[in-house]
Structure formats: C-alpha cells, structure tokens
Amino acid sequence: MSDAVSSSMIDDIAVVKVDQPPVNAIDQAIRKGLSREFSQLRSRSNVKAIVLGCAGKTFIAGADIKEFDFGIGAPGYHEVFRLIEDSPVPVVAAIHGTALGAGTEIALACHYRVADEGARLGLPELSLGIIPGAGGTQRMPRLIPIEAAADMMLSGKPMPAERAKELGMIDSVVTGDVIDAAVLFARQLLAQGKGPRRTRELAVRSTENVAQVLAEKRAQAVKTMRGRTSPAKLLEALQAAAEKPFDEGLKVEMAVSAELEKSIESRALRHLFFAEREVRRIPGLSDNVQRRPVESVGIVGAGTMGGGISMAFVNAEIPVTLTDVSQAALDAGLAKIRKNYERSVSRGSIKADQMESRIKLITPTVDFSALSKADLVIEAVFENLDLKKETFLRLDQTAKQGAILGTNTSTLNIDEIATVTKRPQDVIGLHFFSPANVMPLLEIVQAKRTANDVLATAIDVARRIRKVGVVARVCYGFIGNRMMDPYGREAEHCLLEGASPEDVDSTLERFGMAMGILAVYDLAGVDIGHLTRLALGDVFKKDPTFYRPSAMLTERGWHGQKSGRGYYRYENGKRTVDPEVVKLFHDEGKRLGVPQRKPSTDEILQRCLCALINEGARILEEGVAVRASDIDVVYTSGYGFPRFRGGPMFYADTVGLKNIYDRILEFQRTLDSRYWQPAPLLEKLAKTNSSFKQWQAEKAAVRAVAS
Ligand code: T1G
C-alpha cells in the first residue's frame, strides 16, 4: 500500500494529502492510494467535506510521464477522477506551486478550487505530443470559455492563479497555508449549505461560433506547429466537448489519447523531456562536488555574442562587467542590448522597468582590470586562435584566483587556449548560440585539465540562466558544429550536382528543420563558415568541391543577409531565389567534373541526415558526447532539429540503424566514398540490430556496476 497518499481529519473535514517528491507526479501507486482514501471517506458519515492537497514544493505536476512507456496500470485516471467527482460531500482542491497536466485535471474533478496566490495551473500535454487525457479537454471548457481553454492547451503555458480565477477555474486565491485556507473554504461551503458541484454537469461555456473559433486555432496551429499531429487532435477533442454530452466527449478524448501516446511524435517529445534533465548527470562527477560561487560575471567583447551572453546573465539577475577594446565598440554593444530589450518590451514579454533594472546590472568599461572581481569571466572575442590566446594570457594576469575562465569559442581547441594560462584547471568552454539571450542551448566544453568543481559549477550556472547545458569534450566543433560539417557539406555538394538552394532548404524544412541549412548560413554569415574552414588548412586541396559554393559566395563578397545576397537575395526583408547564383553553382559543378545528377528531395534529405547521424556515432564512440540523447538535446535546442522527431539519434533509432547503415553504404558506392565511411559504432549496432538507446542504456549499466 503506497503511503504517498494519506488522509487525516480536521473535525468533520478530511484532508487527503499526496506526498511523492519531487513533484507529486501521479503514478499507479498514487492512483491506488487516492482510490483507497476516497472510497473509504465515502462510507464515513462523519466526513462532511474533503480537501485534496499536496506536500512538498508543488501540487501534482502531472501524470508520471515514465508510465506511458509501459502502459497506464489500473485504476486508470478516469476511474479515480470520477470517484472524486462523485463524492457525496464537497471536495476542495488546495493548489500551490505548479499544477500541471493531471494535476490540473484532478483539480477540475474536485468541486471547488482554492489556490495559493503564487500558484500556476497548466495543461502542457502538447509539449509531450499528447493531449490532456484525464478529462481536461471536457471539464476545462465547462469552467472557462472554450476559446481560453483551447489557448491554454495549445500554448501549454501555465496560468497564474489570479488569471485562472478571473476566467472561472479557481474559486479563491489565498495567501498563507493553502490547505488551511481550503479547510476554511470548505467550512464556509457547509455553513452556506453548499454541496458537491460536479464540473461534468456544468454546461460548456461560450460555444457561440465555436466551430469557427476552433477552425482558426487549427489553421494557426498548422503554421506554428508544422509537422505535428497532436494539435489538430486536441482541437478534435475540444470540438467534441462543444458538441457532445460529457461522457461522449470523454470517449473522444480517450480514443485520441490512446492513439497519441503510442505515436512517434509523443515518444520523441517524452524522450526529450527526460533527455533535457539527464544532461545534468556526468559520469564520474559526483553531485556532492563543492560548487564555486558565481555571483558576478565578466564578459570580454561587446559584440553580438558578448551582448547576448550579458543579457542571459542579467536576465537571471547576475551582474555583469562588460568590456571591449574601445568606447565606441562598447557603446555599440550597449545600444544593441537596449534595442533587443526594447523589442521585448514592445512585444510585452517584459516590462519597461524590468528592462531598465536589467541594463543597470551591466557595468560597461574599457578597463580590462575591472574583470579582476568577477567569479566567472567569459571571453567572446572574434573566432581567432591567436586573439583568444592573447585574451586568456591577459585574463590569467587579471582574473582573481578561483575565478572560472570560460571561452565562447565555437570550434577552436580549448586545451590549446588553456595552455597560455597558469591555471588550465579553471578553463572551460561555454559555447553559447546566437542570439545568446534567446537560444536555450549551452555547450559546456570540458577541456583535458578542467577541474571537476569548474565543470559542476558550469552545469549549475547553465540552469540558473535558464539554458540547457550539454557537456562536450574537446574536438573540432565539439558536438553541434562538428556534426553540422558533414551535414552542410552534403547540402552544398547537391548544389554542384544541379539542385538549387531552394530545393535543399525546402526539403529540410518539410522534414521539420526550423530553417534550411543554406538559409542558416546566409543568416549567420557565409564568410564566417568559410573563414572557419579556411583556418582548418588544406581541406580544399584534397577536394576542390568541398564547400565550394560558400567559397565562391565569399570570394564575391556575397556573405548572405548582411550583404543583401548569398545563396538567396534579400530585399525589403524578403528572401528570394537568385537564378544567377543557381547557375554559378551548376557551372562550377560542371567545371569541376561533378556529375549533374540533380538529386531527388529524398536523396538530398537522406544525405544530410545520414551524414549528421554518422558523425554523431563517431562523436559517441570517441566520448566527445556522454550520451546519444545529449546529441538529441544539442540538435533540438540549438540547431532547429524538429523536437517531434526527437533529435538525430532518436530519429535514427525510429528509422532503424540498419536502414541508415545501408543508405550510407549506398552513398559510399554512388558518391565520394571518402565521406561515406560508416562509423564503427553505427556499423556494430546496425549489424546487431541494436539502437543508440540500447547502446546508451548498456553503457550506463556498465558505469553503474563500475562505480
Ligand atoms: N513525470 C515523471 N517525472 C517527472 C515529471 C512527470 N510529470 N515531472 C518532473 N519529473 C521529474 C524530472 O524528470 C526530474 O527528475 C524531477 O522530477 C524534477 O523535475 C493524464 C498525460 C514540474 C515544472 O508535463 O515541467 O499529466 O531528473 O528537474 O525544474 O493528461 O518538472 O531529478 O530524476 O524538471 O523544478 C504533464 C512536467 C504530464 C510537467 C518542475 N506534466 N514537469 O520543474 O524540476 S502529462 C508535465 C515539469 C499528463 C494527463 C497527462 C517540471 C516542473 P530527475 P525538474 P523543476
């Protein structure tokens, strides 16, 4: 019998409490416990009302997501929630923290809801590729207008208690102990002779032109959630709520839920939910490592990256000292920061006073010695090894003992950068993604000499600034950019074989990529990628076709959006195909003797994906990434890989590694075999009919035994 659910009496009011750290997620044991308690209380005549509350930091934050992989054991959600709703005495939910998913749904099955003023309520199921499956799609529109219910479920964003009360979801918002307040609320109900108020018996609110409202939401969702199935399915369940009696509508919700729970989309998103939490665990790095304090940060370089990184820290209320070589460069950097904040204010995502207080946390200076007080200094100067070494030499002489020295390099060898200091153990890579104040990914690059407390501190800092910190070991391009290299190589080579930039990018975007790779190069600057590759030495000598298109664009000064043309033309903010560039690449392909095969969209897609996955396998076997799922987190949170496909390694597992392997062997026969050598790990897993997930689990098991 699970003791995570208990009940006690306060005079004639029963308090049922759930206590399952860390977030009171409902699993089978909790459902059994709730069923036991509510069944028993039902038969006790001295119970005049029931309060349902939780211990710990939050009310129920949803169903236990892990359970979906194994099937929901009995009793099911509907059975337990119906038991609560059918209680012969009033049931009051006492909500604090973040009630999410089944947490919100169980509250809807209660007859009344009292919430702490800081509480929030949400139905984020779409972020897991499912819909509210415990009655939420049928009960919520009976408490709040169906349009507001649709918005709540489509956005997945938690709603503050006050707003929930305004809409009709919450009966009372309180301060102090919420369970005490709920008991008092129940006592007032009894005094007023009020009994149960079953949500399912209420009418659905505001159904005027509901079909049109939901049709508009569907059209919107098709645009904003490209390639996803669950949004339309959610609207189907809401349509049923508007048109059918409760129990009929519930059947629609149950059928849709059952279908989505098995979908690849949901498996992919559930995979990412846990993968984004697993990234914090580094084998051999104990949780008890003493972290270094990080209460102040120094940033070297007020350019695009330095400015964005500064914003990421002050957004988390960590003061920043921002330096640059000249006042002009500093002023330009600060102006850009203010412009970015003004855009956020105009969009309503922050208030003007918040903007001012954040900017106040930035101390701009051209005096490098001002960095001597910082707990963490991050260098964000131009991507040049000599310049970075020079900067680290100065930091070694300036920064206080014990300060962490971070470099924002995106490709360079951090071990080499660290050699110029007398404290290589304090050096670590902190690779942010542009715009650094927006992009959630932070590649934390552990160099050979990086100390464990520096690594552990960096992982914590990532969480404090609301980034997903993924640990990588040193190699060219770490995880993300290293895998991007063969991916981009294939995309560019297709241009020499007769495809157009539009062919390549539209194929990748149809697959779900946020943006085609060539449009990304135009956004980031075609010259940046070319110069980085040039720094690699004689790659072009070995293969004159290697990234030839971007070399040609750079030679002509066509660097992308910033120069009005690149792979495309950019006029008045619009991107258009450039026939001159298309012809330039095809003629060059013919000149270099590249067969004008005009690859099909399927081949373009498979070449880019197989190249990406194959390099991912190499990264795993070399130990540059700890887990395959870490690579998935890097690509979905930093490179626009579709979340509903789970990331490149998860995707490969869904396709089957044997199929990926066979396709690579086919490309080895039909294309430049130098580039199509299967990674030994991929070959092994393909030949043993295994998967990256299985390989990861086996590695974790071996580590667990060894530790
Ligand atoms: N199921 C299983 N484990 C969960 C969990 C859940 N719902 N929520 C959190 N955890 C684990 C998490 O993996 C981590 O474990 C630890 O708890 C702390 O989480 C029927 C079908 C609540 C805002 O989508 O958004 O209800 O890594 O690190 O930053 O319709 O957790 O320590 O081992 O994230 O303070 C809907 C998911 C489910 C909410 C707290 N609910 N959770 O954030 O802690 S579907 C959700 C969160 C559903 C019904 C449907 C966040 C949080 P570990 P954490 P946090």
Boltz pocket constraint, residues with backbone or C-beta under 6 A from the ligand:
constraints:
  - pocket:
      binder: B
      contacts: [[A, 22], [A, 23], [A, 25], [A, 61], [A, 62], [A, 63], [A, 64], [A, 65], [A, 66], [A, 77], [A, 98], [A, 100], [A, 101], [A, 102], [A, 103], [A, 105], [A, 124], [A, 125], [A, 128], [A, 130], [A, 131], [A, 132], [A, 133], [A, 134], [A, 136], [A, 273], [A, 274], [A, 277], [A, 278]]
      max_distance: 6.0
